[in-house]
Amino acid sequence: MSHTPFILAAYAATAVVLLWAALSPVLQRRSFTKELKARKQHMDNKT
Amino acid sequence: MNPIVLFFHKTGSPPWFYRFSGKLIPWLWTICLLLTTVGLYLALFVSPPDYQQGESVRIMYLHVPAAWMSMMIYGFMAIMGFIALVWRIRIMEVLLISSAPVGAAFTLIALITGSLWGRPTWGTYWEWDARLTSELVLLFLYFGVMALYSAFDEPRKAARAASLLAIVGAVNLPIIHYSVEWWNTLHQGPSVTASGSSIHPSMLWPLLLMVGASKFYYGANLLSRARLRLFQQDRRKRWVQDVISKDQV
């Protein structure tokens, strides 16, 4: 039995899980900051 | 004041923690990337195949660090939960709940890579053996902590409930660790212990580098998540408004 497909699958799965775990807070921060900035600008325009 | 005590006092302040962790994160990612690059090179191109496992031993360079991290992070969560419950330190609550997704990610990797290693080596992807089952229970505990935290609207109440579950769930850690000794399992016993290692240096070094990389990954990811959570919780506070107006996000 060739071990290559199992090794490749293990490395690919690890990369996907770790990249997702690393990128999700970055993406969340980006959208949250954008939302806060938009809200602040809206409040500034009101006053 | 003693500098160490002073450091802990400062860490309790969200604005200080936000600034300090912001400076630390790029260094942690850099060290993590360096260790991963060298570790992967040695693991994939330099270390020899095992005389019994063959080439599938290369999965161990992912599986072992992930399995160790899955237990270490839960242990940290139990300690942080205890500190959060006894001393009511908010940063500890934030660190606890920010640790859970990273711990769950490592547990998932340990289960997936273990399963992919098991098929060519044991002839099966899964076996309801004590080590595998207790590691699966650990994944459910991580999910449980995250779900319990999300079930509350008030973050401090949520953190107290999650802290309790983290402390109670820590009983699973010695079960995972000693499962290979307490029960007759398919999973092999430990090859690296505090007293030494039975692994040849050509395989031990890439393994240790990957273990080191996983620790820096946890540090960087944990701080990124903790900063975001603090930022979200304090969005109406002055320091967050200052950070946004100065564009120091």
HADDOCK unambig.tbl for C-alpha pairs under 7 A between the chains (distance, minus, plus):
assign (segid A and resid 3 and name CA) (segid B and resid 55 and name CA) 6.26 0.50 0.50
assign (segid A and resid 3 and name CA) (segid B and resid 56 and name CA) 5.71 0.50 0.50
assign (segid A and resid 3 and name CA) (segid B and resid 120 and name CA) 6.77 0.50 0.50
assign (segid A and resid 6 and name CA) (segid B and resid 116 and name CA) 5.53 0.50 0.50
assign (segid A and resid 6 and name CA) (segid B and resid 117 and name CA) 6.90 0.50 0.50
assign (segid A and resid 7 and name CA) (segid B and resid 56 and name CA) 6.35 0.50 0.50
assign (segid A and resid 7 and name CA) (segid B and resid 58 and name CA) 6.91 0.50 0.50
assign (segid A and resid 7 and name CA) (segid B and resid 59 and name CA) 5.89 0.50 0.50
assign (segid A and resid 10 and name CA) (segid B and resid 59 and name CA) 6.53 0.50 0.50
assign (segid A and resid 10 and name CA) (segid B and resid 113 and name CA) 5.11 0.50 0.50
assign (segid A and resid 10 and name CA) (segid B and resid 116 and name CA) 6.40 0.50 0.50
assign (segid A and resid 14 and name CA) (segid B and resid 109 and name CA) 5.79 0.50 0.50
assign (segid A and resid 17 and name CA) (segid B and resid 105 and name CA) 6.29 0.50 0.50
assign (segid A and resid 18 and name CA) (segid B and resid 105 and name CA) 6.96 0.50 0.50
assign (segid A and resid 21 and name CA) (segid B and resid 102 and name CA) 6.58 0.50 0.50
assign (segid A and resid 21 and name CA) (segid B and resid 105 and name CA) 6.95 0.50 0.50
assign (segid A and resid 22 and name CA) (segid B and resid 221 and name CA) 5.95 0.50 0.50
assign (segid A and resid 25 and name CA) (segid B and resid 224 and name CA) 6.54 0.50 0.50
assign (segid A and resid 25 and name CA) (segid B and resid 225 and name CA) 5.66 0.50 0.50
assign (segid A and resid 25 and name CA) (segid B and resid 228 and name CA) 6.93 0.50 0.50
assign (segid A and resid 29 and name CA) (segid B and resid 228 and name CA) 6.07 0.50 0.50
